[in-house]
Amino acid sequence: MKTIAKLNVIPENSVAANGFGKLHYCDVYQVQRKTEKSAEEIAREVMRLPGWALALFKLRNAIVGIFGLKTDPGEGKSFFSLIEKNDTEIVLGESDKHLDFRLSVMNDKLTGTISLTTLVHFNNVWGRVYFLPVKPFHKIIVKSLMKIYLKI
């Protein structure tokens, strides 16, 4: 059985933090799995949210929309913008008035390691307040997505 390792350091060779600024939060979920798929293909597979996670995002959108924060643009459109893409990594993200966020999917074909990295920079105190209840759900969702993708 494959296990998911949780790290607190950005993988070597990752471009996720390029030009991002100060990191206030970072987590990395990593698994050993050799695949010839591109990071973009893996990201598409991993980002297929189960119904319960979609329901949480709808709740989040309803709440934060009241405060003027960015919400999901709707069916079939990505909430995240493409920041950078190369042969081994795709970096998605979004910047808002309260925080900046990056999500990296990296496939290191030499080591057979797939990594999901999350980076957060708080722009003000509201970013910290927002992230406080989001953080535990974030951890559950990301780990769940890795398990679904890996079928472990």
N, C-alpha and C positions, 0 to 999 in steps of 0.2 A: 504494500500500500504506500502510495506517495504521501508525503507530509508537506504541509505548507509552513514555511519558516517565516517568522516575523522579525524584520530587521528595523533598525532606526538609522540606517546610513544609506545614502543613495548609492546604487551600484556603480562600480568603476565603469568608465566610458559612457555613462548616461549624460544626455544633454538636457535633462529635465530642468535643472536649475540655472541654465545659461541665461543670464540677464534677468533673473527672477527677483533678485534682491534678498533681503534678510528672510530666513526661514523661521517661522514661529511654530510650525508643526511639520513633521515628516514621518511617514511610515512606509514600509516596503514589505510587501508580501511576495514570497519567492518560492518557486517549486522547481525541482529537477524534472525536466521533460524535454526530450529531444524532438524537434519538429522542424520541418523545412518551411512552415508557414511564415509569412511576413508578420511583423509586429502589427501592421494594420489589420490583417486577417484575424489575428488573435484578439485584437481589441474589439473587432466587430462581434466575435463569438462571446467574449467575456462580458461585453456590455449589454447583452440581451437580458434585461432585468426580469426576474420572476414577478408574478402578480402582486405579492405582498410588498415588494420593494417599489413597484410602480405606485401602489396605494400610498406608501410613505412619501414618495415624491409629489404626488397630488396634494397631500396634506401640507407638505412643506410649501408648495407653490401658493396654496390658498392663504397660508399664514404670512409668508414674506411679501406677497403681492401687496398686502395692506400697507407695508412699510416702504413700498417703492423699490424693492429689490428685484433683480432679474428673475424671471420665471421661465419654465420650460416653454419653448415657442410653439409646441403642439405636435400632433401626430406626424411621424415620419421625418421630423427635423431634429437635428442634434442640439442639445442644450450647450454643448461644448464647442469651442472653436479650435481649429487645427493651429497649433503653435509651431510645431516642427516635425519633420518626418525624414528618416533616413533608412538605410538597409536593415537596421536592427531595432529601431525604436520609433514610436509615434508618441508625440506629446500633445495632449489636448488640454484646454483650460478655459478659464473665464476670469475676467476682472470685474469687480463691482465696487461700489463705494465703501463697503464694509470689509471686504477681503479679496485677495487674489488667490486663485486655485489652479493647480496643475495636476494632471494625471498622466503618468507615463506607463506605456506598455512596452517592455523590452524583451526581445528574444535573443539571448546570447547563444548563438549556434555552436560556438567553440566549446562552451562549458555545458550546454544543454540546459540552461537556466532561463525560466520565464519570470519576469519581475513586474509587479504592479506597484508603482510608486505614487504617493500622494504628497503634494507640497502645498502648504498654506502660509500666506503672509497676511497678517491683520493690518488693515489700513487705519483702523480706529478702534475704540473700545467696543463699538457695536459688533465688530468682527469677532471679538473674543466672546461676547455675549451670545451671538448667533451660533458660534461653533461649540459652545458648551453642551447644549442638548443634541447637536448633530453628531459630535464625535463618537459616541457609543454606537449609534446606528451606522455610521460610516464604517466602523470596524467590522460590524456584523455583516453588512452588505458586501464589502470587498472580499472578505473571507468566504462568504457564501458563493459569490460569483466565481472565485477560484475553484471551489469545490465542484460547482456545477460544470465548469469548463473541463476540469480534470476528471469528473465523474468519480470522485473519491468520497 
